[in-house]
Structures are given as structure tokens and as C-alpha cells.
Amino acid sequence: MMRASLPPPQPDWAYFFDIDGTLVDLADLPTGTRPDSVFQRLIEASYRSAGGAVALISGRSIADIDRMFPGRPFPAAGQHGMERRDATGRVSRHAFPSHELDGVRRRLADAVARHPGLFLEDKGLSLAVHYRRAPRLAAYVHRLVHKLVTPLGTRYCVLPGKRILEVKPAGKDKGVAVQEFMQEAPFRGRTPVFVGDDVTDEFGFKTVNRLDGHSIKVGPGRTVARWRLGDVEAVRAWLEQGFAAVAG
């Protein structure tokens, strides 16, 4: 149930930010995008103000997250929690037999080569087919991906997003990542806040709701989040309420 007025950011909260569609506008392709300098400063300011209790939670790999935020290796969960870097800098990765995805990887690469507008993002632990440049192929992509993943059984799952379909091992998601962070310093004992825009962020919203925190949906669409911000610019304005003075 949506609430009336989102309170400004507080220094004693724990912050979890999705990136694409939340801190940077969605692009046709995931390559080359980066939050602007204002967002870079605001995230850094939130990190300092909150005593390091800020994590970036993304479908991107941690290596790609670091490319987008080069100033500091923030705590992060990449590939929907398949890999995670805690506040001490220790990185853990979900173990799975990587060869099981080899056949899916080859078939998807062949399909992308035959259909202009599709893009295959190989993240190592997961695969993503982007069809933002070819929305007419949405049904084809969904049929193909599900056909390829079904024989793998329950060990793998398909995650839909905004004109993207991802294949990953089951058992990890953004909600699990938030839960793991909340068991560790400096996140433990704080009020959790999750800000995201996509279907995959609903896992984070559910976890934060269960912990009586603040779940914030960016943009339109059905959601379990308790608050809503209209777009990326609204996220910027909200962060500035709490951290503009620190950001300088």
C-alpha cells in the first residue's frame, strides 16, 4: 500500500540502490552508460553520511558496477546477488557448474547473430538477452529462452525485466542480497531502504517490507513497494534532500 509522503533520507538508514532505471536512465544497450557527476557525488555523500551503509544492487556484474562508479569500490551485489562484495571488500560468488550454461550460451549467441537488434550480455554467472532495439521480437525471445532453460530444471530460472530476459542459477536474488547485507556491519540494526524500478527489484522490496524498512519504486507499474518516485530525476531530488550539503 502506497503511503502519502516519502521522508527525506536519514544518516541512520541502510541504503540499497538499483542502478539502471534508478540512478541512470535506461539505455538501449548496457554498455557505456554511467551515472552523471551529480549522482556520483550523491552516492558518495550518502556513503559517508550513512557510515558506509550503502550498497549497489544490480543485474550487472560487480566489474561493470565498478566501471560505472569508479571513485570507490562500494559494497555491491552483482548479477542479482550471484556475486557480492561486503563492506570489508571481500567478494563471494555463488558456486554452480558453469558448463551447464554453455549450450544455452551458444544457442542464444546464434539467435542474436541472426536477428539484428538483439544483444546478448554474457556476465559469466548469468546471461541476458536485450531486445530494447527490437521490441517486435519480444515473443520470440521469451519462447526461445524458456525453451532452452526448461531442460535445465529448477537449478536455473528466467528473470523478466524491461525488454530484457535473464538466465541465472536459482537461489539468489536482490532480496536475498539485501538480507545478507543486513546481517553484517555497517548495515545491521539500521532501517533498510531499497530503491529500484524493475520487476527484479520486487524481491528487494519484499525483503525490506518484511524488515519494516522503506521500499521505493521508481516509475510506473504494479509494485509491493510502499513509496514511489516518478523517475531518475525524482530519485536525484530525493537524495539531495538528505545529502546535497555533504555532496558539495
C-alpha positions as CSV (number, residue, x, y, z in Angstrom):
1,M,0.0,0.0,0.0
2,M,1.4,3.4,-1.1
3,R,2.0,6.0,1.6
4,A,1.5,9.7,1.2
5,S,4.8,11.4,1.6
6,L,8.3,9.9,1.4
7,P,10.5,11.1,4.3
8,P,13.9,12.6,3.4
9,P,17.0,10.3,3.6
10,Q,18.4,9.8,7.1
11,P,22.0,9.1,8.1
12,D,21.0,6.1,10.3
13,W,19.4,4.2,7.4
14,A,20.9,1.4,5.3
15,Y,20.7,2.2,1.6
16,F,20.3,-0.3,-1.3
17,F,20.2,1.1,-4.8
18,D,19.4,-0.5,-8.1
19,I,21.3,1.3,-10.9
20,D,19.7,1.1,-14.4
21,G,16.4,3.0,-14.4
22,T,17.1,4.2,-10.8
23,L,20.4,6.1,-10.8
24,V,20.7,6.3,-14.6
25,D,18.1,6.4,-17.4
26,L,17.6,3.1,-19.2
27,A,19.6,2.8,-22.5
28,D,19.1,0.6,-25.5
29,L,22.4,-1.3,-24.6
30,P,24.0,-1.7,-21.2
31,T,27.5,-0.8,-22.5
32,G,28.9,2.7,-22.0
33,T,26.3,4.1,-19.6
34,R,27.3,5.8,-16.4
35,P,25.5,8.0,-13.8
36,D,26.4,11.6,-14.2
37,S,28.7,13.5,-11.9
38,V,25.9,14.7,-9.6
39,F,24.7,11.2,-8.9
40,Q,28.3,10.1,-8.4
41,R,28.7,12.8,-5.7
42,L,25.3,12.0,-4.1
43,I,26.0,8.3,-3.8
44,E,29.5,9.1,-2.3
45,A,27.8,11.6,0.1
46,S,25.2,9.0,1.1
47,Y,28.0,6.5,1.8
48,R,29.9,9.0,4.0
49,S,26.8,10.2,5.8
50,A,25.5,6.7,6.5
51,G,28.8,5.3,7.8
52,G,29.3,3.1,4.8
53,A,25.9,1.5,4.9
54,V,25.3,1.9,1.1
55,A,25.2,-0.9,-1.4
56,L,24.6,-1.1,-5.1
57,I,22.3,-4.0,-6.1
58,S,22.2,-4.7,-9.8
59,G,21.8,-7.2,-12.5
60,R,25.2,-6.0,-13.8
61,S,28.4,-7.7,-12.8
62,I,30.4,-6.2,-10.0
63,A,33.1,-5.4,-12.5
64,D,30.6,-3.4,-14.5
65,I,29.3,-1.7,-11.4
66,D,32.9,-0.5,-10.6
67,R,33.2,0.8,-14.2
68,M,30.0,2.9,-13.6
69,F,31.2,4.1,-10.1
70,P,35.0,4.4,-10.4
71,G,35.6,6.5,-7.4
72,R,35.1,3.9,-4.7
73,P,34.5,0.1,-4.6
74,F,31.1,0.3,-2.9
75,P,29.6,-2.7,-1.2
76,A,27.7,-4.3,-4.1
77,A,25.7,-7.3,-5.2
78,G,26.1,-8.1,-8.9
79,Q,24.2,-10.4,-11.2
80,H,21.1,-10.3,-8.9
81,G,23.1,-11.4,-5.9
82,M,25.1,-14.1,-7.6
83,E,28.2,-12.3,-6.6
84,R,28.5,-9.9,-3.6
85,R,31.2,-7.6,-2.2
86,D,30.7,-6.9,1.5
87,A,31.8,-3.7,3.4
88,T,35.3,-5.1,4.0
89,G,35.8,-5.6,0.3
90,R,35.5,-9.4,0.4
91,V,33.9,-10.8,-2.7
92,S,31.9,-14.1,-2.7
93,R,30.4,-15.8,-5.8
94,H,27.6,-18.3,-5.9
95,A,29.1,-21.6,-7.0
96,F,27.5,-23.6,-9.8
97,P,28.6,-25.9,-12.6
98,S,29.2,-23.2,-15.3
99,H,29.3,-25.7,-18.1
100,E,25.6,-26.2,-17.8
101,L,25.0,-22.8,-19.4
102,D,27.3,-23.5,-22.3
103,G,24.6,-24.9,-24.6
104,V,22.2,-22.0,-23.8
105,R,25.0,-19.5,-24.4
106,R,25.8,-20.9,-27.8
107,R,22.1,-21.1,-28.9
108,L,21.5,-17.5,-27.7
109,A,24.6,-16.2,-29.5
110,D,23.4,-17.9,-32.7
111,A,19.9,-16.3,-32.3
112,V,21.3,-12.9,-31.6
113,A,23.6,-13.1,-34.7
114,R,20.5,-13.9,-36.9
115,H,18.3,-11.1,-35.5
116,P,19.5,-7.5,-35.7
117,G,18.5,-5.5,-32.7
118,L,19.1,-8.3,-30.2
119,F,22.1,-8.1,-27.8
120,L,23.5,-10.9,-25.7
121,E,25.1,-9.9,-22.4
122,D,27.3,-12.6,-21.0
123,K,28.0,-11.8,-17.4
124,G,29.8,-15.0,-16.6
125,L,27.4,-16.3,-13.9
126,S,24.3,-15.3,-15.9
127,L,23.1,-14.4,-19.4
128,A,20.9,-11.6,-20.5
129,V,19.1,-11.1,-23.9
130,H,18.3,-7.4,-24.5
131,Y,15.6,-6.6,-27.1
132,R,15.0,-2.9,-26.4
133,R,16.2,-2.2,-30.0
134,A,13.9,-4.9,-31.4
135,P,10.7,-5.0,-29.3
136,R,8.8,-6.8,-32.1
137,L,11.0,-9.8,-31.2
138,A,9.8,-10.0,-27.6
139,A,7.6,-13.0,-28.0
140,Y,10.3,-14.9,-29.9
141,V,12.9,-14.1,-27.3
142,H,10.6,-15.3,-24.5
143,R,9.8,-18.5,-26.3
144,L,13.4,-19.3,-27.1
145,V,14.8,-18.6,-23.7
146,H,12.2,-20.6,-21.9
147,K,12.7,-23.5,-24.4
148,L,16.4,-23.5,-23.7
149,V,16.2,-23.2,-19.9
150,T,13.4,-25.7,-19.2
151,P,15.6,-28.8,-19.7
152,L,17.9,-27.5,-17.0
153,G,15.2,-28.0,-14.4
154,T,14.8,-26.0,-11.2
155,R,18.5,-25.2,-10.9
156,Y,18.0,-22.2,-13.2
157,C,15.4,-19.5,-13.6
158,V,14.4,-16.9,-16.1
159,L,14.1,-13.3,-14.9
160,P,12.0,-10.9,-17.0
161,G,12.8,-7.2,-16.9
162,K,12.3,-4.1,-19.1
163,R,12.8,-5.5,-22.6
164,I,15.4,-7.9,-21.2
165,L,15.3,-11.6,-20.3
166,E,17.9,-13.1,-18.0
167,V,19.0,-16.6,-17.3
168,K,20.7,-17.4,-13.9
169,P,21.1,-20.1,-11.4
170,A,18.2,-20.2,-8.9
171,G,18.5,-19.4,-5.2
172,K,19.8,-15.8,-5.3
173,D,18.0,-12.6,-6.0
174,K,18.1,-9.0,-4.9
175,G,16.1,-9.7,-1.8
176,V,18.5,-12.4,-0.7
177,A,21.4,-9.9,-1.2
178,V,19.7,-7.3,1.0
179,Q,19.1,-9.9,3.7
180,E,22.8,-10.9,3.6
181,F,24.0,-7.3,3.9
182,M,21.6,-6.6,6.8
183,Q,23.2,-9.4,8.8
184,E,26.6,-7.6,8.5
185,A,28.2,-4.3,9.7
186,P,27.6,-1.5,9.0
187,F,24.1,-2.4,7.8
188,R,23.0,-4.5,10.7
189,G,20.5,-2.8,13.1
190,R,19.6,0.0,10.6
191,T,16.4,0.8,8.8
192,P,16.8,-0.7,5.3
193,V,15.9,1.3,2.2
194,F,15.6,-0.2,-1.3
195,V,15.2,2.0,-4.4
196,G,14.5,0.3,-7.7
197,D,12.5,0.4,-10.9
198,D,12.1,-3.1,-12.4
199,V,10.4,-6.4,-11.8
200,T,13.6,-7.9,-10.4
201,D,13.6,-5.2,-7.7
202,E,10.4,-6.5,-6.2
203,F,12.5,-9.2,-4.4
204,G,14.3,-6.3,-2.7
205,F,11.1,-4.5,-1.9
206,K,9.6,-7.6,-0.3
207,T,12.6,-8.2,1.9
208,V,12.7,-4.5,3.0
209,N,9.0,-4.6,3.8
210,R,9.4,-7.6,5.9
211,L,12.2,-5.7,7.8
212,D,9.8,-2.7,8.2
213,G,12.0,-0.5,6.0
214,H,11.3,1.8,3.1
215,S,10.7,0.3,-0.3
216,I,10.7,2.8,-3.1
217,K,9.5,2.1,-6.6
218,V,10.8,4.3,-9.4
219,G,8.4,5.0,-12.3
220,P,5.0,3.4,-13.1
221,G,3.8,-0.2,-12.7
222,R,2.4,-2.5,-10.1
223,T,4.6,-3.0,-7.1
224,V,4.7,-4.1,-3.5
225,A,6.8,-1.0,-2.7
226,R,5.4,1.4,-0.1
227,W,6.6,4.5,-1.8
228,R,7.0,5.8,-5.3
229,L,9.3,8.3,-7.1
230,G,8.4,9.3,-10.7
231,D,11.7,8.9,-12.4
232,V,15.5,9.1,-12.2
233,E,15.3,12.9,-11.7
234,A,12.9,12.4,-8.8
235,V,15.5,10.0,-7.2
236,R,18.1,12.7,-7.5
237,A,15.9,15.3,-5.9
238,W,15.1,13.0,-3.0
239,L,18.7,12.2,-2.4
240,E,19.5,15.9,-2.5
241,Q,17.1,16.5,0.4
242,G,19.4,14.5,2.7
243,F,22.9,14.6,1.1
244,A,23.2,17.8,-1.0
245,A,25.2,19.6,1.7
246,V,27.6,16.7,2.0
247,A,27.9,16.2,-1.8
248,G,29.0,19.9,-2.2
